[in-house]
Each structure stands twice: as structure tokens, then as C-alpha cells.
Amino acid sequence: MLLNPIFTIFRPAIMSGRGKKVGAAASKRKATVSRSTRAGLQFPVGRVARLLKKGNYAQRVGTGAAVYLASVLEYLSAEVLELAGNTSRDNKKHRIAPRHIQLAVRNDEELNALLAGGSF
């Protein structure tokens, strides 16, 4: 196949992606900040949002819903871990075992009521 010589001279560069930025252009670009970092959380807000959308719990999911749910999950897990750590220390152990988590949840009135219906 013969190409038109004018077309070969003025052929636009075909690139995929953004290409490599050098110098001032590379330094102006900000680093991406995750939603978890913006919210000051350790739990992944993006993953929680994806699972909320994928689970078909509602037709539409607001942006704040994932942040709120991630913060609630982080708070509950921190609470359970703190109580389980105290239980393991009371039993003179240096490692939290599943039994320590169960004892911590069952001895706490509010957590026991919250998790009463589960098979935990």
C-alpha cells in the first residue's frame, strides 16, 4: 500500500495515554489524594463505594454514603480491637486470638446487642 507523501510528513503522532511529561509540566501536576486520605480514614472509601454500587442496595448511591459507612466500619473495628486487646492482656497473652474477640464482644453490652443476631 502506497501512502501519500504529504500524509507521511504531516502524519499526527498516534499515542495512547498521556505520554511522558518532562520538566516544568511534570512538577506542576499534583499527586492524587485518595478519598480515604481526604476523610482522614484508614478504611478504603473507594472500595466501600464500589461495593455499595455493585450490591444493588439502592438505585443511586450518594458520594457521602461511602465515606460515612467506611468511618462507621473503622470505628466499630477499632472498638472491637481495643476491647480484644484488653482481653488478651488480661489473659497474659501477647496476641489477639479469635476467642479474645468473642469474649470482648460478649462482655460489652452494646456490641453484644449489635451483633446478637449473627453467627459470631
DACORMO-V23461 format. One record per pair of residues at least 12 apart in sequence whose ideal C-beta (glycine too) atoms are under 8 Angstrom apart, sorted by the first residue. I is the first residue (numbers start at 1). J is the second residue. D is the distance in whole Angstrom. If there is no record, write none. Layout:
BEGIN
I:J:D
I:J:D
END
This chain:
BEGIN
34:46:7
35:49:8
35:66:7
35:67:7
36:70:7
39:67:5
39:70:7
39:71:7
41:67:8
41:70:6
41:71:6
41:74:6
42:74:6
43:70:4
43:71:7
43:73:6
43:74:4
43:77:8
44:70:7
45:66:5
45:67:5
45:70:5
46:66:8
48:66:5
48:69:5
48:70:5
48:73:7
49:61:7
49:63:8
49:65:8
49:66:4
52:65:6
52:66:6
52:69:7
79:111:7
80:101:6
80:104:6
80:105:6
80:111:7
81:96:7
83:104:4
83:105:7
83:107:8
83:108:6
83:111:7
84:96:5
84:100:5
84:101:5
84:103:8
84:104:4
85:100:8
86:104:7
87:100:4
87:101:8
87:103:5
87:104:5
87:107:8
88:100:4
102:120:7
105:120:7
END
